[in-house]
């Protein structure tokens, strides 16, 4: 399973990150080093980080609460 986070701003990459389900867990994966992604207010320090229900993900100033459906 894969979901993508896309940006539509000037000078922003088209694909900022993807959310993947592997090994019975969800992960957020940054698409490049220039993308600033924060989880619960802390900037990601590795390109792949595990997600938990209720985590707040922030990309390019937009905050979203992570919840898995299905």
C-alpha positions in Angstrom: 0.0 0.0 0.0 1.3 3.4 -0.9 0.1 7.0 -0.5 1.9 10.1 -1.7 2.1 13.7 -0.4 2.3 16.1 -3.3 3.1 19.8 -3.2 2.0 22.5 -5.7 4.0 25.5 -4.7 6.7 27.4 -6.6 10.1 25.8 -6.2 8.7 22.9 -4.3 9.3 19.3 -5.4 6.2 17.7 -6.9 6.5 14.7 -4.6 7.5 15.5 -1.0 7.0 12.1 0.7 5.2 8.8 0.6 3.5 6.8 3.2 4.0 3.1 2.9 2.7 0.0 4.8 5.4 -2.6 5.2 6.2 -5.2 7.8 2.8 -4.6 9.6 3.7 -0.9 10.2 3.2 2.4 8.4 6.3 4.5 7.4 6.7 8.0 6.0 9.6 8.3 3.5 11.0 11.6 2.4 11.3 12.0 -1.4 14.5 14.0 -1.1 16.9 15.7 1.3 15.5 19.2 0.6 12.0 18.2 1.9 11.4 19.3 5.5 9.1 16.9 7.2 8.2 17.1 10.9 6.4 14.5 13.0 4.8 15.8 16.2 6.8 19.0 15.9 10.2 17.2 15.5 12.0 17.3 12.2 12.7 13.9 10.7 16.4 13.1 10.9 16.3 9.9 8.8 14.6 9.5 5.4 12.3 6.7 6.7 10.4 7.0 10.0 7.7 4.8 11.5 4.2 6.4 12.0 1.7 5.7 14.7 -2.0 6.6 14.8 -2.5 10.2 15.9 0.9 11.4 14.8 0.8 15.0 13.4 2.8 15.2 10.1 3.8 18.6 8.8 5.0 19.2 5.2 5.6 22.6 3.7 3.6 24.3 6.5 0.6 22.0 6.2 -0.3 19.8 9.2 -2.2 16.6 8.9 -3.1 14.0 11.5 -2.2 10.4 10.6 -5.0 7.9 10.8 -5.2 4.6 8.9 -8.4 3.5 7.4 -9.4 0.1 6.3 
